Amino acid sequence: MECLDSTVSHLSWALILGGVAYLLHQTRDPARYGRYVTNTKWCCSARLGWFVQEVPAFLLPLLLLLLYEEDNVDRSGRTLLLYTFMLHYFHRSFIYAFLTRGRPIPIMIVISAAIFCSLNGFLQGHFLLHCFQLEHTWWTDLRLCAGICLFVVGMIINIDSDRILRKLRKPGEITYSIPQGGMFEFISGANFFGEIVEWCGYAVATWSFPTFSFAFFTICSIGPRAYLHHRY
């Protein structure tokens, strides 16, 4: 498959503009899931909701990998970068989703998130496999290696923070408590901070517009939520 430059550009700009719009919206009205749910009539369980909304971002890049036509170009570096993206969503879909003790999620939130993950999964997968260029000496690139290390650190923070949050509730509980331990000793939204660090590291490693636009959207979407949680 050839690189779809126009599609990549349009989807990347959509992330930028969508991030700004979402940021402005959340300054007036927080996204209605978790503690901000006001109506539980049209909701599904947290475990089902997280799985359905996150799994497209894992399956679409996986499908693109399986359909990738072999050529004489070394794709090990590009594949490694795509694996970092897929690793996050594998954990979110198949591990986090079945461990979470969160509140029911509105179905419209699940649908919206699934559409986003589908489009972004295609964007990141297609760009890294068909558009992104790496030198054959990519493994000596300090910026790329530093970005991957930053991604790993962010993912560790994110997973550990989620573990601390789960321990605050017994099965079936939906009450909220102030978390302690880990990065929560330094920042109130440690789980959000970890995910932002992940995608900033991913963007640094690839140093490209599609990955930076995704990191920007992440900051715009969960950054305000971290602030609202802190205020709450």
Secondary structure, 3 states (H helix, E strand, C coil): CCCCHHHHHHHHHHHHHHHHHHHHHHHHCCCCCHHHCCCCCCEECHHHHHHHHHCHHHHHHHHHHHHCCCCCCCCHHHHHHHHHHHHHHHHHHHHHHHHCCCCCEEHHHHHHHHHHHHHHHHHHHHHHHHHCCCCCCHHHCHHHHHHHHHHHHHHHHHHHHHHHHHHCCCCCCCCCCCCCCHHHHCCCCHHHHHHHHHHHHHHHHHCCHHHHHHHHHHHHHHHHHHHHHHHC
